[in-house]
Every structure is written in structure tokens, then in C-alpha cells.
Amino acid sequence: MTLPIKSTALTLFSLTGFLAGTSLAVAAVSVGDTLGTTEDEIRAALTAEGYTVEEIETENGEIEAEVSLDGKEMEVVVDATSGLVLEMELDGQDEDDEKDDD
């Protein structure tokens, strides 16, 4: 009788570990998230999510952060008034899109 309980407990433990590991990978910032309205707030929010902030600047009412995560470089564009992430673009994404249009 203890075998099914152990088996069930092991399955639940394994599934919980898998889901916890998956949620860590999915915990990245995405469009629509709120990061803050200053360069310092945005830098802190991105760093807390595991990003390395290479450069950050304010331009035309938007705060643009050049970041990297897991070896991938990207740009995160945040509305300076609301703090909402407006756009996330992997480096080279526009170049690839333009090649596809040709």
C-alpha cells in the first residue's frame, strides 16, 4: 500500500520541480509589463528579472534599454509616462524582417 503513495508523492514532487523550473524560464519581462518611469527604476526591474543592462537612454518620451539575457541581446522600449513595456526586439530582428521583405 505504501508503494502507490510513494509513487504519487514522487510524481507530484517531480511535477512541482518541473513547473517551478519552467516558471523561472517564463519569468522574463514581456510587452505590457510595468517596469517604472525612470531609467533607475527600469534598470532595477530588468536586473531583478535576470537581465544585464548594457545601455539605457531616454528619447522621444520612451526609455530604451539595451539588455541581454541567456546570451541573447535585445532592446526593451518603455513608455516614460506610464512605465509600460511597449516593445521588445531581439537584436537583428529588424534586419531579418527586412531581408524577408526583399
SULURWO-V394027 format. One record per helix or strand of 3 or more residues. SS is the DSSP state (h for helix, s for strand). FROM is the first residue (numbers start at 1). LEN is the number of residues. If there is no record, write none. Layout:
ss:from:len
SS:FROM:LEN
SS:FROM:LEN
This chain:
ss:from:len
h:2:25
h:39:10
s:52:8
s:62:8
s:72:8
s:84:7
h:93:9
